[in-house]
Amino acid sequence: MKKFLKELEGRSQYPILRRTGRTRRKEGGAKGEALVIQFNERTFSNPISESFFDFEKREKELSSFGIEVQVLSGTNPWVDAFPNADLALKFSKIHNDELSEIVEKSKGRFVGLATLPLLSPEYAAEELERSIEDLGLSGAIIGTNVKGRYISEKEFAPVFEKASKLGRNCFLFLHPSTPLGSESLKEFGLVRSLGYPFETTTCLVKMAYSGILDRFQDLKVLSAHLAGALPYLSGRVDAAWSNFLDSKGSLNESPIAKIKRVLYADTISYSGLSLRMASEFLGIERLLFGTDYPFEWGVDPAMKSVEKAFCEDELLKIYSENFSRLLPK
């Protein structure tokens, strides 16, 4: 988002946009200066390429893969890195206003998900409503935790209440934040390969135990990364609930049953075996094609894994029909 990045570049305190002085190779072999968001003295974003904010370039890349419509959202850590809720709200509005303009100009090419100032759940609920009803966005992306507090905590209930009231016009895309306890996963990029999916898994189960999924039964939650490890671990989660008193919580039915009523998942796993398991766990009607674009995982591997796992009728659902089911117009 050009306006969002320009505002960040004008800041004198973290988070700020930095030009690193290092070069990165651009298309055609030319070199360009790398842009990053600096969150504090030691923490930086991944390099920001043109694909993050040049939507003409993005459209060409999508067309090369035969993708007609893409869902757009901000990236981790969204506005959670700001020092206070007022600044987070300011930058959320800048982001969402600009995203709304992009979606409108695209004439159906893009669908937008709001960024919310979750440092204040009350601000976040208000901004979600504005984004859906005034800006024409289709939902919001939310992180699994906000500065160390899982989104399942009671303080975040206003966000889920608002999303539930908005009903068929709104879904929440649950994406992992920096995993709690990630210090032990710094080697070998294990935060990326293991930490993020387990963070999502933990958050979803905590949402079931917290009562959010009972209180707000019209929620629609789309989970990143094939719902983490949940399809694989679902039996263990329910067996613990059935057999151990300290795993009962206050639930009158299994945590997995509650999660499955609201859950959709994208297909980012790169494993045909995992994709088949998830389709049996959730139902083929609850899977939507995902790519992690423009990050370096690659659209082509994501597409190949899906096309290896599913037949033509199933692919039609995953590539197209299921989004209409998630967000009917």
C-alpha positions as CSV (number, residue, x, y, z in Angstrom):
1,M,0.0,0.0,0.0
2,K,1.7,3.1,-1.2
3,K,0.0,5.6,1.1
4,F,0.5,3.3,4.1
5,L,4.2,3.0,3.4
6,K,4.6,6.7,2.8
7,E,3.1,7.4,6.2
8,L,5.5,4.9,7.8
9,E,8.4,6.5,6.0
10,G,7.5,9.9,7.5
11,R,7.7,8.6,11.1
12,S,10.6,9.3,13.5
13,Q,9.7,6.5,15.9
14,Y,9.2,2.8,15.5
15,P,7.6,1.3,13.4
16,I,9.2,3.1,10.4
17,L,9.9,2.3,6.8
18,R,13.6,2.0,6.1
19,R,15.7,1.9,3.0
20,T,18.4,-0.4,4.0
21,G,21.1,0.6,1.7
22,R,21.4,-3.0,0.6
23,T,20.4,-3.8,-2.9
24,R,18.1,-6.5,-4.2
25,R,17.8,-7.8,-7.7
26,K,14.8,-6.7,-9.6
27,E,13.3,-8.1,-12.8
28,G,15.6,-7.9,-15.8
29,G,18.7,-8.1,-13.7
30,A,18.6,-4.5,-12.5
31,K,19.3,-3.8,-8.8
32,G,17.1,-1.7,-6.5
33,E,17.2,-0.6,-2.9
34,A,15.6,-2.9,-0.4
35,L,12.7,-1.6,1.7
36,V,11.8,-3.0,5.1
37,I,9.6,-2.0,8.0
38,Q,11.6,-1.7,11.2
39,F,9.5,-2.5,14.3
40,N,12.2,-2.0,17.0
41,E,15.9,-1.9,17.3
42,R,16.3,-5.6,16.3
43,T,13.2,-6.6,14.4
44,F,12.5,-6.0,10.7
45,S,10.0,-7.2,8.2
46,N,10.9,-9.2,5.2
47,P,12.0,-7.1,2.2
48,I,9.1,-5.3,0.6
49,S,9.0,-5.9,-3.2
50,E,6.9,-4.1,-5.8
51,S,4.4,-6.9,-5.7
52,F,3.3,-5.6,-2.3
53,F,2.1,-2.3,-3.6
54,D,2.3,-2.2,-7.4
55,F,-1.1,-3.6,-8.4
56,E,-0.5,-3.4,-12.2
57,K,2.5,-5.7,-11.7
58,R,0.5,-7.9,-9.4
59,E,-2.4,-8.3,-12.0
60,K,0.1,-9.4,-14.6
61,E,1.6,-12.0,-12.2
62,L,-1.8,-13.3,-11.3
63,S,-2.9,-13.5,-14.9
64,S,0.2,-15.7,-15.7
65,F,-1.2,-18.3,-13.2
66,G,-4.8,-18.0,-14.5
67,I,-6.0,-16.4,-11.2
68,E,-9.0,-14.1,-11.8
69,V,-9.8,-12.8,-8.3
70,Q,-7.5,-12.4,-5.3
71,V,-8.2,-11.6,-1.7
72,L,-5.9,-8.8,-0.4
73,S,-4.9,-8.1,3.1
74,G,-2.1,-6.6,5.1
75,T,0.8,-8.7,6.5
76,N,2.0,-9.7,10.0
77,P,2.2,-7.8,12.4
78,W,-0.4,-5.5,10.8
79,V,-0.7,-2.5,13.2
80,D,-0.1,-4.4,16.4
81,A,3.5,-3.1,16.5
82,F,2.4,0.5,17.1
83,P,3.0,1.9,20.6
84,N,-0.6,2.7,21.3
85,A,-4.2,2.1,20.1
86,D,-4.7,5.6,18.7
87,L,-1.8,5.3,16.3
88,A,-2.9,1.7,15.5
89,L,-6.4,3.1,14.6
90,K,-4.9,5.9,12.5
91,F,-2.9,3.5,10.4
92,S,-5.7,1.0,10.2
93,K,-7.9,3.7,8.6
94,I,-5.1,4.7,6.2
95,H,-4.7,1.1,5.2
96,N,-8.4,0.3,4.9
97,D,-9.3,3.4,3.0
98,E,-6.6,2.8,0.4
99,L,-7.5,-0.9,0.2
100,S,-11.1,0.1,-0.5
101,E,-10.0,2.3,-3.3
102,I,-8.0,-0.5,-4.9
103,V,-10.8,-3.0,-4.6
104,E,-13.3,-0.5,-6.2
105,K,-11.0,0.4,-9.1
106,S,-10.2,-3.3,-9.7
107,K,-13.9,-4.0,-10.8
108,G,-14.0,-7.4,-9.2
109,R,-10.3,-8.3,-9.6
110,F,-9.6,-7.9,-5.9
111,V,-11.5,-8.5,-2.7
112,G,-10.3,-6.7,0.5
113,L,-9.8,-7.7,4.1
114,A,-9.5,-4.9,6.7
115,T,-6.6,-4.5,9.1
116,L,-7.9,-3.9,12.6
117,P,-6.4,-1.9,15.6
118,L,-6.5,-4.9,17.9
119,L,-4.6,-3.0,20.6
120,S,-8.1,-1.7,21.4
121,P,-10.8,-4.3,20.8
122,E,-13.4,-1.6,20.9
123,Y,-11.7,0.4,18.2
124,A,-11.2,-2.8,16.2
125,A,-14.9,-3.6,16.3
126,E,-15.8,-0.1,15.2
127,E,-13.3,-0.2,12.4
128,L,-14.5,-3.6,11.3
129,E,-18.1,-2.3,11.0
130,R,-16.9,0.8,9.0
131,S,-14.8,-1.4,6.7
132,I,-17.7,-3.6,5.8
133,E,-20.6,-1.2,5.7
134,D,-18.9,2.0,4.4
135,L,-15.8,0.8,2.6
136,G,-17.2,-2.4,1.0
137,L,-14.5,-4.7,2.3
138,S,-15.3,-8.4,2.9
139,G,-13.9,-9.1,6.3
140,A,-10.7,-8.6,8.3
141,I,-7.4,-10.4,8.9
142,I,-6.7,-11.0,12.5
143,G,-3.6,-12.3,14.2
144,T,-3.6,-15.3,16.6
145,N,-2.1,-13.2,19.4
146,V,-1.7,-9.5,20.1
147,K,1.5,-8.6,22.0
148,G,1.4,-12.0,23.7
149,R,-2.3,-12.3,24.4
150,Y,-4.3,-14.8,22.4
151,I,-7.2,-13.5,20.4
152,S,-9.4,-16.0,22.3
153,E,-9.1,-13.9,25.5
154,K,-12.3,-12.2,26.8
155,E,-11.0,-8.8,26.0
156,F,-11.3,-9.4,22.3
157,A,-15.0,-10.4,22.4
158,P,-16.2,-7.1,20.8
159,V,-14.4,-8.0,17.6
160,F,-16.1,-11.4,17.3
161,E,-19.4,-10.0,18.4
162,K,-19.3,-7.4,15.6
163,A,-18.2,-10.0,13.0
164,S,-21.1,-12.3,14.1
165,K,-23.6,-9.4,13.7
166,L,-22.3,-8.6,10.3
167,G,-23.0,-12.2,9.4
168,R,-22.9,-13.2,5.8
169,N,-21.1,-10.0,4.7
170,C,-18.0,-10.7,6.8
171,F,-15.5,-13.3,7.5
172,L,-12.4,-13.3,9.7
173,F,-9.1,-14.6,8.2
174,L,-7.1,-16.0,11.2
175,H,-3.4,-15.8,10.4
176,P,-0.6,-16.6,12.8
177,S,1.2,-13.8,14.6
178,T,4.7,-14.3,15.8
179,P,4.3,-17.5,17.8
180,L,4.5,-17.3,21.5
181,G,7.7,-19.1,22.7
182,S,9.3,-18.7,19.2
183,E,12.7,-18.0,20.8
184,S,13.3,-21.8,20.7
185,L,12.5,-22.0,17.0
186,K,15.0,-19.5,15.6
187,E,17.3,-22.1,14.1
188,F,16.7,-23.4,10.6
189,G,13.7,-21.1,10.0
190,L,11.6,-23.3,12.3
191,V,9.3,-20.4,13.1
192,R,8.3,-20.4,9.5
193,S,7.9,-24.1,9.0
194,L,6.6,-25.2,12.4
195,G,5.9,-22.2,14.6
196,Y,3.2,-20.6,12.5
197,P,1.0,-23.6,12.0
198,F,1.2,-24.7,15.6
199,E,0.4,-21.1,16.7
200,T,-2.8,-21.3,14.6
201,T,-3.6,-24.7,16.0
202,T,-3.3,-23.5,19.6
203,C,-5.4,-20.4,18.9
204,L,-8.2,-22.3,17.3
205,V,-8.5,-24.7,20.2
206,K,-8.3,-21.9,22.7
207,M,-11.2,-20.2,20.8
208,A,-13.3,-23.3,21.4
209,Y,-12.5,-23.5,25.1
210,S,-13.0,-19.7,25.6
211,G,-16.7,-19.8,24.7
212,I,-16.3,-17.4,21.7
213,L,-17.7,-20.0,19.3
214,D,-20.7,-20.6,21.5
215,R,-21.5,-16.9,22.1
216,F,-21.1,-15.9,18.4
217,Q,-22.5,-18.7,16.3
218,D,-22.7,-16.7,13.1
219,L,-18.9,-16.4,12.9
220,K,-17.1,-17.5,9.7
221,V,-13.4,-18.1,10.3
222,L,-11.0,-18.8,7.5
223,S,-7.7,-20.2,8.9
224,A,-4.4,-19.8,7.2
225,H,-2.1,-22.7,6.3
226,L,-4.7,-25.5,6.2
227,A,-5.8,-24.9,9.8
228,G,-2.3,-25.6,11.0
229,A,-1.9,-29.0,12.5
230,L,-5.5,-29.2,13.6
231,P,-6.7,-31.9,11.1
232,Y,-3.9,-34.2,12.2
233,L,-4.3,-33.5,15.9
234,S,-8.1,-33.3,16.1
235,G,-8.5,-36.8,17.5
236,R,-6.0,-36.1,20.3
237,V,-7.7,-32.9,21.2
238,D,-11.1,-34.6,21.5
239,A,-9.7,-37.6,23.3
240,A,-8.2,-35.3,25.9
241,W,-11.5,-33.6,26.3
242,S,-13.3,-36.9,26.7
243,N,-10.9,-38.5,29.2
244,F,-9.3,-35.9,31.4
245,L,-11.0,-33.6,33.8
246,D,-8.6,-30.7,33.3
247,S,-9.3,-30.9,29.5
248,K,-13.1,-30.6,30.0
249,G,-13.2,-26.9,30.6
250,S,-16.8,-25.8,30.6
251,L,-17.5,-27.4,27.3
252,N,-20.7,-29.5,26.8
253,E,-19.3,-31.0,23.5
254,S,-15.9,-31.5,22.0
255,P,-13.7,-28.6,21.1
256,I,-13.3,-29.9,17.5
257,A,-17.1,-30.0,17.0
258,K,-17.3,-26.3,17.9
259,I,-14.4,-25.4,15.7
260,K,-15.7,-27.2,12.6
261,R,-19.0,-25.3,12.7
262,V,-17.3,-22.0,11.9
263,L,-14.0,-23.0,10.2
264,Y,-12.8,-22.8,6.6
265,A,-9.2,-23.2,5.6
266,D,-6.9,-22.1,2.8
267,T,-4.9,-24.8,1.0
268,I,-1.4,-23.7,1.8
269,S,0.4,-26.9,2.9
270,Y,2.3,-28.1,-0.2
271,S,1.4,-31.7,0.7
272,G,-1.2,-33.7,-1.2
273,L,-1.6,-36.1,1.7
274,S,-2.3,-33.2,4.1
275,L,-4.7,-31.7,1.7
276,R,-6.7,-34.9,1.5
277,M,-6.8,-35.3,5.3
278,A,-8.0,-31.7,5.6
279,S,-10.7,-32.2,3.0
280,E,-12.0,-35.2,5.0
281,F,-11.7,-33.3,8.3
282,L,-13.6,-30.1,7.1
283,G,-15.3,-31.2,3.9
284,I,-14.1,-30.2,0.4
285,E,-16.6,-27.3,0.5
286,R,-14.6,-25.6,3.3
287,L,-11.2,-25.4,1.4
288,L,-10.2,-22.3,-0.5
289,F,-7.1,-22.1,-2.7
290,G,-4.3,-20.1,-1.1
291,T,-0.8,-19.1,-2.2
292,D,1.0,-16.9,0.4
293,Y,1.7,-14.6,-2.5
294,P,3.8,-12.4,-2.8
295,F,6.0,-14.2,-0.3
296,E,8.6,-16.6,-1.6
297,W,6.8,-19.9,-1.1
298,G,5.6,-19.6,-4.7
299,V,2.2,-19.8,-6.4
300,D,3.3,-22.7,-8.7
301,P,4.1,-25.2,-5.8
302,A,0.8,-24.3,-4.1
303,M,-1.1,-24.9,-7.3
304,K,0.7,-28.2,-8.1
305,S,0.0,-29.7,-4.7
306,V,-3.7,-28.9,-5.0
307,E,-4.0,-30.3,-8.5
308,K,-2.2,-33.4,-7.5
309,A,-4.5,-34.0,-4.6
310,F,-8.0,-33.4,-6.1
311,C,-10.1,-34.3,-9.0
312,E,-11.6,-31.7,-11.5
313,D,-14.9,-31.4,-9.6
314,E,-13.1,-30.9,-6.3
315,L,-10.8,-28.3,-7.9
316,L,-13.7,-26.3,-9.1
317,K,-15.0,-26.0,-5.5
318,I,-11.5,-25.1,-4.2
319,Y,-10.6,-22.6,-6.9
320,S,-14.0,-20.9,-7.2
321,E,-17.3,-22.1,-5.8
322,N,-16.3,-22.3,-2.1
323,F,-15.5,-18.6,-1.9
324,S,-19.1,-17.8,-3.0
325,R,-20.2,-20.1,-0.2
326,L,-18.0,-18.3,2.3
327,L,-19.1,-14.8,1.2
328,P,-22.3,-14.9,-0.8
329,K,-23.2,-11.7,-2.6
